[in-house]
Amino acid sequence: MTSGLWGQDCSFGPIGSTSGGANITAGQMFGYTACDDIDVPSGTILTVNRVTFPVESDYSSLQYAHIKIRKASGGMPGSVIYAFDSIVPTSQELVTVFDTTWSSFIITVDLPTSVTLLKGKYFVQLQVTPMAEPGAHSGVGLNSAGTGYGTFSFYSDNNGETWGSSSLGDDAITVSGICTDDGTVPPDYGDACSQGDTAVNHTSGGFSCSPFYSDRVTDDFFVPANTTFYLTQFVANIITQGGGVSTATFNIRSSVNDAPGEILYTVENLGVTTQKFLDWYGWVEVLIRATFDFETPVVLTEGKYFIEMVGSPMVTDDMLWEVTNEVKLGGYSYRSHDSGLTWILNELNGNGNGQVFTMNGFFGTNVAINDEHAQKVNFFPNPVNDYLVISSDKKIKNIAVFNVYGQQVNTQVTNSGTIMLNMSSLPGGVYVVKTVLENDRLETFKVNKK
């Protein structure tokens, strides 16, 4: 992405192009079309008015461009939210003449009406109609990008009814327009931080983490004392057969005797934000680095945890989470062959292993807790799923529950020494519970909601 100041011109998409790419010619036997993604960041309103893309063509020029903008769904092209058919290109700049029948062009298309996009991932779909009749011509090829951006590109031969991953890179599609600030004030979670295990030489292979099998992999991480960790991004090295990954489900597990315990939090089918091709791994397998951004941070208090990733590969059923022999964080990783019911310590060649990943987020100071008379109020279970039982040697006058942003999300007026507080409707995370006793003493404590 390149952008100017808020309210100024900006553009989104990969920079530069290389030769070759997907056929995007309309009117032939198949409905050839291709698309690639753009990401509008938080706090930004993007007003799109222009699309630019390089092509190689055996025609002298293009007659029309057909452009659709789709909302992302599960890391892939989803429903069409804007469609522009039969737009005459604003300019067609001849770049190179390869021979008498083959040339490259930079195509610029001004949209008939501007398109407004808020924060999120979108896909720009292209199809073109050449000036000449198709006949025996091979068509118009959309060039690949010279630099990586977002997810891998997608290709369709049925006008976008279904999509397949067309490459291990990007198509050179750039959208331009105006960026303005939507007035959103980002929350202050604390200091930026990261932790994880790094790759050494990419020769140790990996362990299966595909949803099509019962295999699972998990590795440990830590939250320091007196600290709250806001997990906002997860990056992992993944081995697949010829393609990338579309989504992944993440489970945060407790640590029991330094081994994976019960699932505390689950984020299901999170679409991939970016993918980068790293290297070929064997004859048909490729190593990629996939990044997943959590729309809502996963909030964790001090302790040791395990993170489990279950990915959805695009091409084949299998997907491996890369192993590293150089463990820098905590203990060794674990694998399971029964969907996480039992776990086995990961060892290859007699050495313990970790998984290649990075967790990015923020460390914040815990909400202040009044411990002076904390023994007067008891509560269980913690973590809680549905009902939190609160008891005191003094009658409880009222209860208020606050999320990590300080917003009150639940309240209850009472006059009893034992209360069952319904928390089933609250999302998973950390909450502060404030109780006022009959002598007007305020008691405050934290609970984890599953």
C-alpha positions in Angstrom: 0.0 0.0 0.0 1.1 3.5 -0.7 -0.9 6.4 0.6 -0.8 10.2 1.1 -2.1 12.2 4.0 -5.7 11.6 5.2 -8.0 13.3 2.7 -5.4 13.0 0.0 -4.8 10.8 -3.0 -3.9 7.2 -2.1 -3.5 3.8 -3.7 -3.7 0.2 -2.7 -2.2 -2.8 -4.3 1.1 -4.3 -5.4 3.8 -2.2 -7.0 5.4 -3.1 -10.3 4.7 -6.1 -12.5 6.4 -9.0 -14.2 5.5 -10.8 -17.4 2.9 -13.5 -17.7 -0.3 -14.0 -15.7 -3.9 -15.1 -15.8 -6.1 -15.0 -18.9 -8.9 -12.5 -18.3 -10.5 -12.5 -21.8 -14.2 -12.4 -22.0 -16.2 -14.0 -24.8 -14.2 -17.1 -25.3 -15.2 -20.7 -24.6 -14.7 -20.2 -20.9 -15.4 -17.1 -18.8 -11.8 -16.3 -17.9 -11.3 -13.8 -15.1 -8.9 -13.1 -12.2 -8.9 -11.2 -9.0 -6.6 -10.1 -6.1 -7.1 -8.6 -2.8 -6.7 -5.1 -1.2 -6.8 -4.3 2.5 -8.3 -1.1 3.9 -6.8 -0.4 7.3 -8.7 0.5 10.5 -9.7 4.1 10.7 -9.7 4.6 6.9 -12.4 5.3 4.4 -11.2 4.6 0.9 -13.1 6.1 -2.0 -12.0 4.3 -5.1 -12.3 6.0 -8.5 -9.6 4.3 -10.6 -8.2 0.9 -11.3 -4.8 0.3 -13.1 -3.4 -3.0 -14.3 -0.7 -4.2 -16.8 -1.6 -6.8 -19.5 0.1 -8.7 -22.3 -2.1 -8.9 -25.4 -2.0 -10.2 -28.9 -4.6 -7.5 -29.8 -3.8 -4.0 -30.5 -5.9 -2.6 -27.7 -8.9 -3.4 -25.4 -12.5 -2.4 -26.1 -14.0 -2.8 -22.6 -13.0 -3.6 -19.1 -15.4 -5.3 -16.7 -14.7 -4.8 -13.0 -16.2 -6.2 -9.9 -15.4 -5.6 -6.2 -16.1 -8.4 -3.9 -16.1 -8.6 -0.1 -13.7 -11.2 1.3 -15.2 -14.3 2.8 -13.0 -16.8 4.6 -9.9 -15.4 3.0 -11.3 -15.9 -0.5 -13.4 -13.8 -2.9 -17.0 -13.5 -1.6 -20.1 -11.8 -2.7 -20.1 -8.9 -5.3 -20.8 -5.5 -3.7 -20.0 -3.4 -6.8 -20.1 -4.3 -10.5 -19.1 -2.2 -13.6 -19.6 -3.7 -17.0 -18.3 -2.5 -20.4 -16.2 0.4 -19.2 -14.1 2.0 -22.0 -10.5 2.3 -20.7 -9.3 5.9 -20.0 -5.8 5.2 -21.3 -3.9 2.2 -22.8 -0.2 2.9 -22.6 1.9 0.8 -24.9 5.0 -0.4 -22.9 6.7 -3.1 -25.0 6.2 -4.6 -28.5 7.5 -8.2 -28.3 6.8 -9.0 -32.0 4.2 -8.1 -34.6 1.4 -9.8 -32.7 2.3 -9.5 -29.0 2.6 -6.4 -26.9 2.3 -5.2 -23.3 0.1 -2.3 -22.1 -0.7 -0.4 -18.9 -4.5 -0.1 -18.7 -6.1 2.7 -16.7 -9.9 2.6 -16.0 -11.8 5.4 -14.4 -14.9 4.1 -12.7 -18.2 5.6 -13.7 -19.1 6.2 -10.1 -16.8 6.2 -7.0 -16.8 3.2 -4.7 -16.6 3.7 -0.9 -14.8 0.9 1.1 -14.5 0.8 4.9 -12.0 -1.2 6.9 -11.7 -4.8 5.7 -10.4 -7.1 2.9 -11.8 -6.9 -0.6 -11.1 -8.5 -3.9 -10.9 -6.7 -7.2 -12.0 -8.9 -10.2 -11.0 -8.1 -13.8 -12.2 -9.2 -17.2 -11.6 -7.5 -20.5 -13.1 -7.5 -24.0 -10.5 -7.1 -26.8 -11.0 -4.8 -29.7 -10.8 -7.7 -32.2 -12.9 -10.8 -32.3 -11.4 -13.7 -30.2 -11.1 -16.1 -33.1 -8.0 -18.2 -32.7 -6.3 -15.7 -30.5 -5.0 -16.8 -27.1 -6.4 -13.7 -25.3 -5.3 -11.1 -22.8 -3.1 -12.0 -19.9 -3.1 -10.0 -16.6 0.5 -9.6 -15.5 1.8 -10.8 -12.1 3.0 -8.4 -9.5 6.7 -7.6 -8.9 6.2 -7.3 -5.2 4.1 -9.3 -2.8 0.9 -7.9 -1.3 -1.9 -9.6 0.6 -3.0 -13.1 -0.2 -2.2 -15.0 -3.4 -4.3 -14.2 -6.5 -7.3 -16.2 -7.6 -8.4 -17.4 -11.0 -11.7 -18.6 -12.5 -12.8 -20.0 -15.9 -16.6 -19.7 -15.2 -16.9 -15.9 -14.7 -16.2 -16.0 -11.0 -18.8 -18.6 -9.9 -16.0 -20.6 -8.4 -12.4 -19.7 -7.7 -9.1 -21.5 -7.5 -5.7 -20.2 -6.4 -3.8 -19.3 -9.6 -0.3 -18.7 -8.3 2.0 -18.2 -5.3 2.0 -14.5 -5.8 -0.2 -11.6 -6.8 -1.8 -10.0 -9.8 -0.7 -6.5 -10.5 -4.0 -4.7 -9.8 -3.9 -1.2 -8.2 -6.9 0.8 -7.0 -6.6 4.5 -6.5 -8.7 7.2 -4.9 -9.1 9.3 -1.8 -8.3 8.2 1.8 -10.0 10.0 4.7 -10.0 9.4 8.4 -13.2 8.0 9.8 -12.6 9.5 13.2 -12.0 6.2 15.0 -9.7 6.4 18.0 -7.7 3.2 18.3 -7.8 1.7 21.8 -4.6 1.9 23.9 -3.8 -1.7 24.8 -0.3 -0.9 26.1 3.2 -1.5 24.7 3.6 -3.5 21.4 5.2 -6.9 21.9 5.9 -10.2 20.1 7.1 -13.7 20.9 7.5 -17.0 19.1 10.0 -19.5 17.7 12.1 -18.8 14.6 13.1 -21.0 11.7 16.7 -22.2 11.4 17.2 -23.6 7.9 13.7 -24.9 6.8 14.9 -28.5 6.7 13.1 -30.1 9.6 9.7 -30.5 8.0 6.5 -30.0 9.9 3.5 -31.6 11.6 0.0 -31.8 10.1 -2.5 -29.3 11.2 -5.2 -29.9 8.6 -8.9 -30.0 9.4 -9.3 -33.0 7.1 -7.5 -35.2 9.5 -7.4 -35.8 13.3 -3.8 -34.4 13.6 -3.3 -31.3 15.7 -0.3 -29.2 16.7 0.2 -26.8 19.6 3.0 -24.7 21.0 3.4 -22.7 24.2 3.7 -19.0 25.0 3.6 -16.8 28.1 2.0 -13.8 29.6 4.2 -12.2 32.3 3.1 -11.5 35.9 0.9 -8.4 36.5 0.3 -8.1 32.7 -2.5 -8.5 30.3 -1.7 -9.7 26.8 -3.8 -8.5 23.8 -3.2 -11.0 21.0 -3.9 -9.2 17.7 -1.9 -11.1 15.1 -0.5 -14.6 14.5 2.2 -15.4 11.9 3.2 -19.0 11.0 5.4 -20.8 8.5 3.2 -23.4 6.6 4.1 -26.2 4.2 1.4 -27.0 1.5 1.3 -28.8 -1.8 1.3 -26.0 -4.4 -1.0 -23.5 -2.8 -1.7 -21.4 0.2 -4.2 -21.4 3.0 -7.6 -19.7 3.1 -8.6 -19.8 6.8 -7.5 -21.1 10.1 -9.1 -21.9 13.5 -7.2 -21.0 16.6 -7.6 -22.6 20.0 -6.0 -21.1 23.1 -5.4 -23.9 25.7 -4.5 -23.8 29.3 -1.2 -25.3 30.5 -1.5 -28.3 32.8 1.8 -29.7 34.1 3.5 -27.8 31.2 1.3 -29.8 28.7 -1.8 -28.6 26.7 -4.9 -28.5 28.7 -8.5 -27.5 28.0 -9.6 -25.0 25.4 -10.1 -21.5 26.9 -10.8 -19.5 23.7 -11.6 -20.3 20.1 -11.4 -18.1 17.0 -13.0 -20.0 14.2 -12.3 -19.8 10.4 -10.2 -16.6 10.5 -9.4 -15.5 7.0 -5.7 -15.1 6.1 -4.6 -11.5 5.8 -1.3 -12.0 3.9 0.7 -14.9 2.4 4.3 -14.8 1.2 6.0 -17.5 -0.8 9.3 -18.4 0.9 10.7 -21.4 -0.9 10.0 -24.7 -2.6 10.0 -27.6 -0.2 10.7 -30.8 -2.2 9.2 -31.4 -5.6 5.7 -30.2 -5.1 5.5 -28.7 -1.6 6.0 -25.0 -0.9 6.8 -23.1 2.2 4.8 -19.9 2.8 4.5 -17.4 5.6 0.8 -16.7 6.5 -0.4 -13.8 8.6 -3.7 -13.8 10.5 -5.2 -10.6 12.1 -7.7 -10.9 14.9 -10.6 -8.5 14.4 -11.1 -8.5 18.2 -8.0 -9.1 20.3 -7.8 -12.2 22.4 -7.2 -11.0 26.0 -5.1 -13.2 28.3 -3.9 -12.6 31.9 -0.6 -13.8 33.3 0.3 -17.5 32.9 1.4 -20.1 30.4 -0.8 -21.1 27.5 -0.7 -23.2 24.3 -1.9 -22.0 20.9 -3.3 -24.5 18.4 -3.7 -23.8 14.7 -6.0 -25.8 12.4 -5.6 -24.5 8.8 -7.6 -24.9 5.6 -5.3 -25.4 2.6 -6.5 -24.3 -0.8 -5.2 -27.1 -3.1 -4.9 -30.4 -1.2 -6.1 -31.8 2.1 -2.7 -31.7 3.9 -1.0 -28.8 5.5 2.0 -28.8 7.8 3.1 -26.3 10.5 6.9 -25.9 10.1 9.1 -27.3 12.9 12.2 -25.6 14.3 15.0 -27.3 16.2 16.0 -24.1 17.8 13.5 -23.6 20.6 13.7 -20.0 22.0 10.4 -19.8 23.8 9.3 -22.0 26.6 9.2 -25.8 26.2 8.7 -28.1 23.3 5.5 -28.2 21.1 3.0 -31.1 21.2 1.0 -33.0 18.6 -2.2 -35.0 18.7 -3.6 -37.8 16.5 -7.1 -37.7 18.0 -8.2 -34.0 17.5 -6.6 -32.8 20.8 -7.9 -35.4 23.2 -4.4 -36.6 24.0 -1.0 -35.0 23.3 2.5 -36.2 22.5 5.7 -34.3 23.0 7.2 -33.4 19.6 10.6 -34.9 19.1 12.5 -35.5 15.9 15.9 -37.2 15.8 15.9 -37.3 19.6 15.6 -33.5 19.9 12.7 -31.6 21.2 11.1 -29.2 18.7 9.0 -26.0 18.5 6.8 -24.6 15.8 7.8 -21.6 13.7 5.4 -18.8 14.6 5.3 -15.2 15.9 2.5 -13.8 18.1 2.1 -10.0 17.9 0.1 -7.9 20.3 0.3 -5.6 23.3 1.3 -5.9 26.9 -0.9 -3.8 29.2 -0.9 -3.3 33.0 -3.6 -5.2 34.8 -6.6 -3.3 36.1 -6.0 -2.3 39.7 -7.5 -4.8 42.1 -8.4 -4.0 45.8 -6.7 -6.9 47.7 -7.0 -5.5 51.2 -10.3 -7.2 52.0 -10.5 -9.6 49.0 -11.0 -12.6 51.3 -14.5 -11.2 52.1 -15.7 -12.1 48.6 -15.3 -15.6 47.1 -16.2 -16.5 43.5 -16.0 -19.6 41.2 -15.5 -21.1 38.7 -12.7 -19.1 37.0 -12.6 -19.4 34.0 -16.4 -19.2 33.9 -18.7 -20.4 31.1 -22.3 -19.7 32.1 -22.9 -18.7 35.8 -20.4 -17.2 38.2 -21.1 -17.9 41.8 -20.3 -15.0 44.2 -20.5 -15.3 47.9 -19.6 -13.0 50.9 -19.8 -13.0 54.7 -21.6 -9.7 54.2 -24.8 -9.2 52.1 -24.1 -8.1 48.5 -26.1 -4.9 47.5 -25.2 -4.8 43.8 -22.8 -6.2 41.2 -21.4 -4.5 38.1 -19.3 -6.2 35.3 -16.9 -4.3 33.1 -14.9 -5.3 30.0 -11.2 -4.5 29.4 -12.3 -1.1 27.9 -14.0 -0.1 31.1 -17.5 -0.4 29.6 -20.2 -1.8 31.9 -21.6 -4.9 30.3 -23.8 -6.4 33.1 -25.3 -5.3 36.4 -27.5 -6.9 39.1 -29.1 -5.4 42.2 -29.4 -7.9 45.1 -29.6 -8.3 48.9 -28.0 -11.7 49.5 -24.8 -13.3 50.6 -24.7 -15.7 47.6 -25.4 -14.7 44.0 -25.4 -16.6 40.7 -24.4 -14.1 38.0 -25.4 -15.0 34.5 -22.4 -14.4 32.1 -23.4 -16.8 29.3 -24.2 -14.0 26.8 -20.8 -12.3 27.2 -18.0 -13.0 24.7 -14.8 -14.7 25.9 -12.2 -12.5 27.6 -11.2 -10.8 30.8 -13.8 -9.0 32.9 -13.6 -6.9 36.1 -16.4 -7.6 38.6 -17.2 -4.9 41.2 -19.4 -5.8 44.2 -20.8 -3.4 46.8 -21.4 -5.0 50.2 -24.0 -4.0 52.8 -21.4 -1.8 54.6 -20.8 0.0 51.3 -17.3 -1.6 51.0 -16.3 -2.1 47.3 -14.7 -5.4 46.4 -13.2 -5.9 42.9 -11.9 -9.0 41.2 -11.1 -10.3 37.7 -12.6 -13.4 36.0 -11.9 -15.1 32.7 -14.9 -15.8 30.5 -14.6 -18.8 28.2 
